[in-house]
Amino acid sequence: MFGLNAKFATVPLLILLRTNAIHSWRRLVAVREQSRLLTSIIGIFVAGYLVLAFELFYHGMKFIAKFPGLGAVLTERLLYTLFAFLFALLLLSNLIIAYTNLFRNRETAFLLSLPVSNQTIFNWKFIETTILASWAFLFLIAPLLVAFGLVRDVPWHFYPLTVLLIGLFIILPGILGSALAIGIGRHLDRKSFQVVLLIFALVLLAFVAFWWKTNPVDDDLLDKRTLEALDRLLAKTRFTMFPFLPSYWLSSAVLQWAEGIASGAIFFTGVLLSHTLFFGSLAFTRFGNLFYDTASAVQSRGGGGFKLNFLRGERNSHTPGLLEKLFAQIPFLRTDTRAIAVKDLRMFWRDTTQWGQSVMFFGLLGAYIINLRNFTHQLTSPFWIHAVAFLNLGACAFNLASVTTRFVFPQFSLEGRRLWIVGMSPMGLERIVKTKYWLTSVLSLIVTLGLVVLSCYLLKMSWDDVAFFGAVITVMTFALNGLAIGLGVLFPNVKETNPNKIVSGFGGTLCFVLSSIYIIASLALLVLGGGGYHGHTDWAISSISAFVLLSFLIGWGPMKLGLKQLKNFEA
């Protein structure tokens, strides 16, 4: 009887997997037929990233390996730290995507109305969530592990074993993230959870900012005892070697297999496999009913809980809230424009997954920048000060590109089937899109400009350099937002309500690729021009002018094409 039930439970899951695989393949073929040029650009970018990342990792590890004893310690600690942080990021990504996939997804609601078991629906959504959350992780570490294997001159069987270990590893944060999503949806009121999560994020940011401090090392210690100095510098990474972390099992198995210690590698592989099988069997056999109860609670939940009137406004009342009053103080804003801006802000706040990821993106970067004050005394050369400033500028720009791709690009598509209603309003679609552009640009500029200026201030740079880097990030902010908004109009997906799937399409991928190319090209132009602190030369002026022209084209071009595309929606 058990085998018969298992068979009946497996068949619908296989049908779902097959149907979605065919659908994904057809979408890929359709994208290729739609524009071979753009598909080729994305393919070249992906291949270029893999080659460039491999070269950087390979030469970096080869350089470290030249130091006897020291190179092995640094490489091992690098792997332990990398996999520990990636596990934390995978957990957070799985939590956010699982909550959206399980409780805020039209396909899930449709499947719940069919004669399909709750467990089958959860199993399918778990597989989909794990794939969506983990593909970038696999894309990131593939060049690193290949470079590590070549530097260590490992045998051929190292690579298939590593693929198996990574496959087992990514399942654990997927299970834990899905379990947390079910617990959050079931036991916490949504509005109260928003406040708790925000407070927790601020506390965690403060903890990281004040705890993660580098231990100063004097010159005498560096000259006499290198290993002791290295141990003090890496003291804050010791937590990554905690034996009960899944990242520790993965790192230990990879390192010991590379060193030829087969018994140790097999042991840690068995530990990882046993935990994956145990928790995987629990998820695939017991989470279905918990998921259904939570989905019922989420969909039937009332509007009680903690009220944030400055974002929500008063229910069943025409009295304007604090947010309306704040926008009313801006004299040049028309009433309809103000209403669209307030609506978008409230929608953003109500979706915990969106602002939660924004806090994660910029919170980690903010924690790093705040800690710059702990080692600025070791930067005495103007060259290294400006090098760190440009690296911070690049990190902030790539963070902004991730945010604009993830949140700004889907804005037009998220209007969905209501788009024709919005288009019939006196504002028209063009003004609505322009309102979204200015709102997202100003809000993101507040964060990015603040981080870059704080970074320059902590590096004790002159006010001329602070103004230069502030002007650069301002131009890049408006350009990246224009690119995201324009491509969002050019490649809409009004049938999808899940932002993750909208971004995962062709338009979202193209947006991130073009954003990355723009950032790399901009940084190259500015660095070749002398970085702004040799601004009296003709070369510097030409480089800065080229950067401004490139920013104008990358921001204005897609925006202009998108506004023309709006005529097809209004027709």
Contacts in CASP RR format, 6 or more apart in sequence:
PFRMAT RR
TARGET T0000
AUTHOR 0000-0000-0000
METHOD contacts of the structure
MODEL  1
MFGLNAKFATVPLLILLRTNAIHSWRRLVAVREQSRLLTSIIGIFVAGYL
VLAFELFYHGMKFIAKFPGLGAVLTERLLYTLFAFLFALLLLSNLIIAYT
NLFRNRETAFLLSLPVSNQTIFNWKFIETTILASWAFLFLIAPLLVAFGL
VRDVPWHFYPLTVLLIGLFIILPGILGSALAIGIGRHLDRKSFQVVLLIF
ALVLLAFVAFWWKTNPVDDDLLDKRTLEALDRLLAKTRFTMFPFLPSYWL
SSAVLQWAEGIASGAIFFTGVLLSHTLFFGSLAFTRFGNLFYDTASAVQS
RGGGGFKLNFLRGERNSHTPGLLEKLFAQIPFLRTDTRAIAVKDLRMFWR
DTTQWGQSVMFFGLLGAYIINLRNFTHQLTSPFWIHAVAFLNLGACAFNL
ASVTTRFVFPQFSLEGRRLWIVGMSPMGLERIVKTKYWLTSVLSLIVTLG
LVVLSCYLLKMSWDDVAFFGAVITVMTFALNGLAIGLGVLFPNVKETNPN
KIVSGFGGTLCFVLSSIYIIASLALLVLGGGGYHGHTDWAISSISAFVLL
SFLIGWGPMKLGLKQLKNFEA
9 117 0 8 1.000
9 119 0 8 1.000
9 120 0 8 1.000
12 116 0 8 1.000
12 117 0 8 1.000
12 120 0 8 1.000
13 120 0 8 1.000
13 123 0 8 1.000
13 124 0 8 1.000
16 120 0 8 1.000
16 124 0 8 1.000
17 124 0 8 1.000
17 127 0 8 1.000
20 128 0 8 1.000
27 505 0 8 1.000
31 39 0 8 1.000
31 505 0 8 1.000
31 506 0 8 1.000
32 39 0 8 1.000
34 506 0 8 1.000
38 506 0 8 1.000
38 510 0 8 1.000
39 506 0 8 1.000
41 510 0 8 1.000
41 513 0 8 1.000
42 509 0 8 1.000
42 510 0 8 1.000
42 513 0 8 1.000
45 513 0 8 1.000
45 516 0 8 1.000
45 517 0 8 1.000
50 142 0 8 1.000
50 143 0 8 1.000
53 140 0 8 1.000
53 143 0 8 1.000
53 144 0 8 1.000
54 143 0 8 1.000
54 146 0 8 1.000
54 147 0 8 1.000
57 143 0 8 1.000
57 144 0 8 1.000
57 147 0 8 1.000
57 148 0 8 1.000
58 147 0 8 1.000
58 150 0 8 1.000
58 151 0 8 1.000
61 75 0 8 1.000
61 147 0 8 1.000
61 148 0 8 1.000
61 151 0 8 1.000
62 151 0 8 1.000
64 70 0 8 1.000
64 71 0 8 1.000
64 74 0 8 1.000
64 75 0 8 1.000
65 71 0 8 1.000
65 72 0 8 1.000
65 75 0 8 1.000
65 151 0 8 1.000
67 74 0 8 1.000
70 226 0 8 1.000
70 227 0 8 1.000
70 230 0 8 1.000
73 227 0 8 1.000
73 230 0 8 1.000
74 230 0 8 1.000
75 148 0 8 1.000
76 251 0 8 1.000
76 255 0 8 1.000
77 234 0 8 1.000
77 237 0 8 1.000
77 240 0 8 1.000
79 148 0 8 1.000
79 251 0 8 1.000
79 254 0 8 1.000
79 255 0 8 1.000
80 237 0 8 1.000
80 240 0 8 1.000
80 241 0 8 1.000
80 247 0 8 1.000
80 248 0 8 1.000
80 251 0 8 1.000
81 237 0 8 1.000
81 240 0 8 1.000
82 141 0 8 1.000
82 144 0 8 1.000
83 169 0 8 1.000
83 240 0 8 1.000
83 247 0 8 1.000
83 250 0 8 1.000
83 251 0 8 1.000
84 239 0 8 1.000
84 240 0 8 1.000
84 245 0 8 1.000
84 247 0 8 1.000
84 248 0 8 1.000
85 240 0 8 1.000
86 137 0 8 1.000
86 140 0 8 1.000
86 141 0 8 1.000
86 247 0 8 1.000
87 169 0 8 1.000
87 172 0 8 1.000
87 173 0 8 1.000
87 245 0 8 1.000
87 246 0 8 1.000
87 247 0 8 1.000
89 137 0 8 1.000
90 133 0 8 1.000
90 134 0 8 1.000
90 137 0 8 1.000
90 170 0 8 1.000
90 173 0 8 1.000
90 174 0 8 1.000
91 173 0 8 1.000
91 174 0 8 1.000
91 176 0 8 1.000
91 177 0 8 1.000
91 180 0 8 1.000
92 360 0 8 1.000
93 133 0 8 1.000
93 173 0 8 1.000
94 129 0 8 1.000
94 130 0 8 1.000
94 133 0 8 1.000
94 173 0 8 1.000
94 174 0 8 1.000
94 176 0 8 1.000
94 177 0 8 1.000
94 178 0 8 1.000
95 177 0 8 1.000
95 180 0 8 1.000
95 181 0 8 1.000
95 184 0 8 1.000
96 353 0 8 1.000
96 356 0 8 1.000
96 357 0 8 1.000
97 129 0 8 1.000
97 132 0 8 1.000
97 133 0 8 1.000
97 353 0 8 1.000
97 500 0 8 1.000
98 125 0 8 1.000
98 126 0 8 1.000
98 129 0 8 1.000
98 174 0 8 1.000
98 177 0 8 1.000
98 178 0 8 1.000
98 180 0 8 1.000
98 181 0 8 1.000
99 181 0 8 1.000
99 184 0 8 1.000
99 185 0 8 1.000
99 352 0 8 1.000
99 353 0 8 1.000
100 353 0 8 1.000
100 498 0 8 1.000
100 499 0 8 1.000
100 500 0 8 1.000
101 108 0 8 1.000
101 125 0 8 1.000
101 128 0 8 1.000
101 129 0 8 1.000
101 132 0 8 1.000
101 498 0 8 1.000
101 500 0 8 1.000
102 108 0 8 1.000
102 122 0 8 1.000
102 125 0 8 1.000
102 129 0 8 1.000
102 178 0 8 1.000
102 181 0 8 1.000
102 182 0 8 1.000
102 291 0 8 1.000
102 294 0 8 1.000
102 295 0 8 1.000
103 181 0 8 1.000
103 185 0 8 1.000
103 294 0 8 1.000
103 295 0 8 1.000
103 298 0 8 1.000
103 299 0 8 1.000
104 353 0 8 1.000
104 497 0 8 1.000
104 498 0 8 1.000
105 125 0 8 1.000
105 497 0 8 1.000
105 498 0 8 1.000
106 497 0 8 1.000
106 498 0 8 1.000
108 121 0 8 1.000
108 125 0 8 1.000
108 295 0 8 1.000
109 299 0 8 1.000
111 121 0 8 1.000
111 124 0 8 1.000
112 118 0 8 1.000
112 121 0 8 1.000
112 292 0 8 1.000
112 295 0 8 1.000
117 288 0 8 1.000
118 288 0 8 1.000
118 289 0 8 1.000
118 291 0 8 1.000
118 292 0 8 1.000
119 284 0 8 1.000
119 285 0 8 1.000
119 287 0 8 1.000
119 288 0 8 1.000
119 289 0 8 1.000
121 288 0 8 1.000
121 291 0 8 1.000
122 178 0 8 1.000
122 283 0 8 1.000
122 287 0 8 1.000
122 288 0 8 1.000
122 291 0 8 1.000
123 283 0 8 1.000
123 284 0 8 1.000
126 174 0 8 1.000
126 175 0 8 1.000
126 178 0 8 1.000
126 283 0 8 1.000
126 284 0 8 1.000
126 287 0 8 1.000
129 174 0 8 1.000
129 178 0 8 1.000
130 170 0 8 1.000
130 171 0 8 1.000
130 174 0 8 1.000
132 500 0 8 1.000
132 504 0 8 1.000
133 173 0 8 1.000
133 174 0 8 1.000
134 170 0 8 1.000
134 174 0 8 1.000
137 170 0 8 1.000
138 166 0 8 1.000
138 170 0 8 1.000
141 166 0 8 1.000
145 159 0 8 1.000
145 162 0 8 1.000
145 254 0 8 1.000
146 159 0 8 1.000
148 254 0 8 1.000
148 258 0 8 1.000
149 158 0 8 1.000
149 159 0 8 1.000
149 258 0 8 1.000
152 258 0 8 1.000
152 259 0 8 1.000
154 257 0 8 1.000
154 258 0 8 1.000
158 257 0 8 1.000
158 258 0 8 1.000
161 253 0 8 1.000
161 257 0 8 1.000
161 265 0 8 1.000
161 269 0 8 1.000
162 254 0 8 1.000
162 257 0 8 1.000
164 269 0 8 1.000
165 250 0 8 1.000
165 253 0 8 1.000
165 254 0 8 1.000
165 269 0 8 1.000
165 272 0 8 1.000
166 250 0 8 1.000
168 272 0 8 1.000
168 273 0 8 1.000
168 276 0 8 1.000
169 246 0 8 1.000
169 247 0 8 1.000
169 250 0 8 1.000
169 272 0 8 1.000
171 276 0 8 1.000
171 280 0 8 1.000
172 246 0 8 1.000
172 275 0 8 1.000
172 276 0 8 1.000
172 279 0 8 1.000
173 246 0 8 1.000
175 279 0 8 1.000
175 280 0 8 1.000
175 282 0 8 1.000
175 283 0 8 1.000
176 279 0 8 1.000
178 283 0 8 1.000
178 287 0 8 1.000
179 283 0 8 1.000
179 287 0 8 1.000
182 287 0 8 1.000
182 290 0 8 1.000
182 291 0 8 1.000
182 294 0 8 1.000
183 294 0 8 1.000
184 193 0 8 1.000
185 193 0 8 1.000
185 294 0 8 1.000
185 297 0 8 1.000
185 298 0 8 1.000
186 290 0 8 1.000
186 293 0 8 1.000
186 294 0 8 1.000
186 297 0 8 1.000
186 298 0 8 1.000
188 196 0 8 1.000
189 301 0 8 1.000
189 304 0 8 1.000
189 305 0 8 1.000
189 306 0 8 1.000
190 298 0 8 1.000
190 301 0 8 1.000
190 352 0 8 1.000
191 303 0 8 1.000
191 304 0 8 1.000
191 305 0 8 1.000
191 306 0 8 1.000
191 307 0 8 1.000
191 308 0 8 1.000
192 305 0 8 1.000
192 306 0 8 1.000
193 352 0 8 1.000
194 306 0 8 1.000
194 308 0 8 1.000
194 349 0 8 1.000
194 352 0 8 1.000
195 306 0 8 1.000
195 308 0 8 1.000
197 352 0 8 1.000
197 356 0 8 1.000
198 359 0 8 1.000
201 356 0 8 1.000
201 359 0 8 1.000
201 360 0 8 1.000
201 363 0 8 1.000
205 363 0 8 1.000
205 366 0 8 1.000
205 367 0 8 1.000
208 364 0 8 1.000
208 367 0 8 1.000
209 366 0 8 1.000
209 367 0 8 1.000
209 370 0 8 1.000
209 371 0 8 1.000
211 236 0 8 1.000
212 236 0 8 1.000
212 367 0 8 1.000
212 371 0 8 1.000
213 236 0 8 1.000
213 371 0 8 1.000
213 374 0 8 1.000
214 233 0 8 1.000
214 236 0 8 1.000
214 371 0 8 1.000
214 374 0 8 1.000
214 375 0 8 1.000
215 232 0 8 1.000
215 233 0 8 1.000
215 235 0 8 1.000
216 374 0 8 1.000
216 375 0 8 1.000
216 377 0 8 1.000
216 378 0 8 1.000
217 229 0 8 1.000
217 232 0 8 1.000
217 233 0 8 1.000
221 228 0 8 1.000
221 229 0 8 1.000
221 232 0 8 1.000
222 229 0 8 1.000
240 247 0 8 1.000
240 248 0 8 1.000
241 248 0 8 1.000
242 248 0 8 1.000
246 272 0 8 1.000
246 275 0 8 1.000
249 268 0 8 1.000
249 271 0 8 1.000
249 272 0 8 1.000
249 275 0 8 1.000
250 268 0 8 1.000
250 272 0 8 1.000
252 264 0 8 1.000
252 265 0 8 1.000
252 268 0 8 1.000
253 264 0 8 1.000
253 265 0 8 1.000
253 268 0 8 1.000
253 269 0 8 1.000
253 272 0 8 1.000
254 265 0 8 1.000
256 262 0 8 1.000
256 264 0 8 1.000
256 265 0 8 1.000
256 268 0 8 1.000
257 265 0 8 1.000
308 349 0 8 1.000
309 321 0 8 1.000
309 322 0 8 1.000
310 321 0 8 1.000
310 322 0 8 1.000
310 323 0 8 1.000
311 323 0 8 1.000
311 345 0 8 1.000
311 346 0 8 1.000
311 349 0 8 1.000
312 346 0 8 1.000
312 349 0 8 1.000
313 320 0 8 1.000
313 321 0 8 1.000
313 322 0 8 1.000
313 323 0 8 1.000
313 324 0 8 1.000
313 346 0 8 1.000
314 321 0 8 1.000
320 328 0 8 1.000
323 342 0 8 1.000
323 345 0 8 1.000
323 346 0 8 1.000
324 338 0 8 1.000
324 342 0 8 1.000
327 333 0 8 1.000
327 338 0 8 1.000
327 341 0 8 1.000
327 342 0 8 1.000
328 338 0 8 1.000
330 338 0 8 1.000
333 341 0 8 1.000
336 425 0 8 1.000
336 426 0 8 1.000
336 427 0 8 1.000
336 431 0 8 1.000
337 427 0 8 1.000
337 431 0 8 1.000
337 435 0 8 1.000
340 427 0 8 1.000
340 432 0 8 1.000
340 435 0 8 1.000
340 436 0 8 1.000
341 435 0 8 1.000
341 439 0 8 1.000
344 411 0 8 1.000
344 436 0 8 1.000
344 439 0 8 1.000
345 439 0 8 1.000
348 354 0 8 1.000
348 355 0 8 1.000
348 407 0 8 1.000
349 355 0 8 1.000
354 407 0 8 1.000
354 499 0 8 1.000
357 406 0 8 1.000
357 407 0 8 1.000
358 403 0 8 1.000
358 407 0 8 1.000
361 399 0 8 1.000
361 402 0 8 1.000
361 403 0 8 1.000
362 399 0 8 1.000
362 403 0 8 1.000
362 447 0 8 1.000
362 451 0 8 1.000
365 395 0 8 1.000
365 396 0 8 1.000
365 399 0 8 1.000
365 451 0 8 1.000
366 451 0 8 1.000
366 454 0 8 1.000
368 395 0 8 1.000
369 392 0 8 1.000
369 451 0 8 1.000
369 454 0 8 1.000
369 455 0 8 1.000
369 458 0 8 1.000
370 454 0 8 1.000
370 458 0 8 1.000
372 388 0 8 1.000
372 392 0 8 1.000
372 455 0 8 1.000
372 458 0 8 1.000
372 459 0 8 1.000
373 458 0 8 1.000
376 458 0 8 1.000
376 459 0 8 1.000
376 460 0 8 1.000
379 385 0 8 1.000
379 388 0 8 1.000
379 459 0 8 1.000
382 533 0 8 1.000
385 459 0 8 1.000
385 460 0 8 1.000
385 461 0 8 1.000
386 461 0 8 1.000
386 465 0 8 1.000
386 531 0 8 1.000
386 533 0 8 1.000
388 459 0 8 1.000
389 455 0 8 1.000
389 456 0 8 1.000
389 459 0 8 1.000
389 461 0 8 1.000
389 465 0 8 1.000
389 469 0 8 1.000
390 523 0 8 1.000
390 526 0 8 1.000
390 527 0 8 1.000
390 531 0 8 1.000
392 451 0 8 1.000
392 452 0 8 1.000
392 455 0 8 1.000
393 452 0 8 1.000
393 455 0 8 1.000
393 469 0 8 1.000
393 472 0 8 1.000
393 473 0 8 1.000
393 523 0 8 1.000
394 519 0 8 1.000
394 523 0 8 1.000
396 448 0 8 1.000
396 451 0 8 1.000
396 452 0 8 1.000
396 455 0 8 1.000
396 473 0 8 1.000
397 448 0 8 1.000
397 473 0 8 1.000
397 476 0 8 1.000
397 480 0 8 1.000
397 519 0 8 1.000
397 522 0 8 1.000
397 523 0 8 1.000
398 516 0 8 1.000
398 519 0 8 1.000
399 448 0 8 1.000
400 444 0 8 1.000
400 448 0 8 1.000
400 476 0 8 1.000
400 477 0 8 1.000
400 480 0 8 1.000
401 480 0 8 1.000
401 512 0 8 1.000
401 515 0 8 1.000
401 516 0 8 1.000
401 519 0 8 1.000
402 512 0 8 1.000
403 444 0 8 1.000
404 440 0 8 1.000
404 444 0 8 1.000
404 480 0 8 1.000
404 481 0 8 1.000
404 483 0 8 1.000
404 484 0 8 1.000
404 511 0 8 1.000
404 515 0 8 1.000
405 484 0 8 1.000
405 503 0 8 1.000
405 508 0 8 1.000
405 511 0 8 1.000
405 512 0 8 1.000
405 515 0 8 1.000
406 499 0 8 1.000
406 503 0 8 1.000
407 440 0 8 1.000
407 499 0 8 1.000
408 436 0 8 1.000
408 440 0 8 1.000
408 481 0 8 1.000
408 484 0 8 1.000
408 485 0 8 1.000
409 484 0 8 1.000
409 485 0 8 1.000
409 487 0 8 1.000
409 488 0 8 1.000
409 502 0 8 1.000
409 503 0 8 1.000
409 507 0 8 1.000
409 508 0 8 1.000
409 511 0 8 1.000
410 488 0 8 1.000
410 499 0 8 1.000
410 502 0 8 1.000
410 503 0 8 1.000
411 436 0 8 1.000
411 440 0 8 1.000
411 485 0 8 1.000
411 488 0 8 1.000
412 433 0 8 1.000
412 436 0 8 1.000
412 485 0 8 1.000
412 488 0 8 1.000
412 489 0 8 1.000
412 492 0 8 1.000
413 488 0 8 1.000
413 492 0 8 1.000
413 493 0 8 1.000
413 494 0 8 1.000
413 496 0 8 1.000
413 502 0 8 1.000
414 497 0 8 1.000
414 499 0 8 1.000
414 502 0 8 1.000
415 422 0 8 1.000
415 494 0 8 1.000
416 494 0 8 1.000
416 495 0 8 1.000
416 497 0 8 1.000
417 494 0 8 1.000
417 495 0 8 1.000
419 429 0 8 1.000
419 494 0 8 1.000
419 569 0 8 1.000
420 569 0 8 1.000
422 428 0 8 1.000
422 429 0 8 1.000
422 432 0 8 1.000
423 429 0 8 1.000
423 432 0 8 1.000
423 569 0 8 1.000
423 570 0 8 1.000
425 432 0 8 1.000
428 570 0 8 1.000
429 566 0 8 1.000
429 569 0 8 1.000
429 570 0 8 1.000
430 563 0 8 1.000
430 566 0 8 1.000
433 485 0 8 1.000
433 486 0 8 1.000
433 489 0 8 1.000
433 562 0 8 1.000
433 563 0 8 1.000
433 566 0 8 1.000
436 485 0 8 1.000
437 481 0 8 1.000
437 482 0 8 1.000
437 485 0 8 1.000
437 559 0 8 1.000
440 481 0 8 1.000
440 484 0 8 1.000
440 485 0 8 1.000
441 477 0 8 1.000
441 478 0 8 1.000
441 481 0 8 1.000
441 482 0 8 1.000
444 477 0 8 1.000
444 481 0 8 1.000
445 474 0 8 1.000
445 477 0 8 1.000
445 478 0 8 1.000
448 473 0 8 1.000
448 476 0 8 1.000
448 477 0 8 1.000
449 470 0 8 1.000
449 473 0 8 1.000
449 474 0 8 1.000
449 477 0 8 1.000
452 469 0 8 1.000
452 470 0 8 1.000
452 472 0 8 1.000
452 473 0 8 1.000
453 466 0 8 1.000
453 469 0 8 1.000
453 470 0 8 1.000
455 469 0 8 1.000
456 465 0 8 1.000
456 466 0 8 1.000
456 469 0 8 1.000
456 470 0 8 1.000
457 466 0 8 1.000
461 469 0 8 1.000
464 533 0 8 1.000
465 532 0 8 1.000
465 533 0 8 1.000
468 531 0 8 1.000
468 532 0 8 1.000
468 533 0 8 1.000
472 522 0 8 1.000
472 526 0 8 1.000
472 547 0 8 1.000
475 547 0 8 1.000
475 548 0 8 1.000
475 551 0 8 1.000
476 518 0 8 1.000
476 519 0 8 1.000
476 522 0 8 1.000
476 551 0 8 1.000
478 551 0 8 1.000
478 555 0 8 1.000
479 518 0 8 1.000
479 551 0 8 1.000
479 552 0 8 1.000
479 554 0 8 1.000
479 555 0 8 1.000
480 515 0 8 1.000
480 518 0 8 1.000
480 554 0 8 1.000
480 555 0 8 1.000
481 555 0 8 1.000
482 555 0 8 1.000
482 556 0 8 1.000
482 558 0 8 1.000
482 559 0 8 1.000
483 511 0 8 1.000
483 514 0 8 1.000
483 515 0 8 1.000
483 518 0 8 1.000
483 554 0 8 1.000
483 555 0 8 1.000
483 558 0 8 1.000
483 559 0 8 1.000
484 511 0 8 1.000
484 515 0 8 1.000
485 558 0 8 1.000
485 559 0 8 1.000
486 558 0 8 1.000
486 559 0 8 1.000
486 561 0 8 1.000
486 562 0 8 1.000
486 563 0 8 1.000
487 507 0 8 1.000
487 508 0 8 1.000
487 510 0 8 1.000
487 511 0 8 1.000
487 514 0 8 1.000
487 558 0 8 1.000
488 507 0 8 1.000
488 508 0 8 1.000
488 511 0 8 1.000
488 562 0 8 1.000
489 562 0 8 1.000
489 563 0 8 1.000
489 565 0 8 1.000
489 566 0 8 1.000
490 507 0 8 1.000
490 558 0 8 1.000
490 561 0 8 1.000
490 562 0 8 1.000
490 565 0 8 1.000
491 505 0 8 1.000
491 506 0 8 1.000
491 507 0 8 1.000
491 508 0 8 1.000
491 510 0 8 1.000
493 501 0 8 1.000
493 502 0 8 1.000
493 505 0 8 1.000
496 502 0 8 1.000
502 508 0 8 1.000
514 554 0 8 1.000
518 550 0 8 1.000
518 551 0 8 1.000
518 554 0 8 1.000
521 550 0 8 1.000
522 547 0 8 1.000
522 550 0 8 1.000
522 551 0 8 1.000
525 543 0 8 1.000
525 544 0 8 1.000
525 546 0 8 1.000
525 547 0 8 1.000
525 550 0 8 1.000
526 532 0 8 1.000
526 543 0 8 1.000
526 544 0 8 1.000
526 547 0 8 1.000
528 539 0 8 1.000
528 543 0 8 1.000
529 537 0 8 1.000
529 539 0 8 1.000
529 540 0 8 1.000
529 542 0 8 1.000
529 543 0 8 1.000
529 544 0 8 1.000
530 537 0 8 1.000
530 539 0 8 1.000
530 540 0 8 1.000
530 543 0 8 1.000
531 540 0 8 1.000
532 540 0 8 1.000
532 544 0 8 1.000
534 540 0 8 1.000
535 541 0 8 1.000
535 544 0 8 1.000
END
